């Protein structure tokens, strides 16, 4: 099972710099500094079964396969809005594509659930 988490708590909202890229880096770096990772500030928004994930990969373009195709190797993949913009044109219609369409700020984390495999 592949779990998709979305950042829901922005603990730096009061410290925005005006530079969107810098703010993204601040949010990401403070979240991963908590030891258990981005999950602290995220909620699960989708579960994708292994067969569906394979179908997404097999029918996707080169960037899609590069960006999300190594989940078994890295165990966790972060997707920021700029990644979503590149992934969307290469992805088949599926619930995960809908989640990507809504990613305007923050980030998503794809995580492989090894307990249920």
Secondary structure as UniProt FT lines:
FT   STRAND          2..7
FT   TURN            11..12
FT   HELIX           13..15
FT   HELIX           20..32
FT   TURN            33..34
FT   HELIX           37..41
FT   STRAND          42..48
FT   HELIX           50..58
FT   HELIX           62..68
FT   TURN            69..70
FT   HELIX           71..74
FT   STRAND          76..80
FT   HELIX           81..88
FT   TURN            89..90
FT   HELIX           95..101
FT   STRAND          107..112
FT   TURN            115..116
//
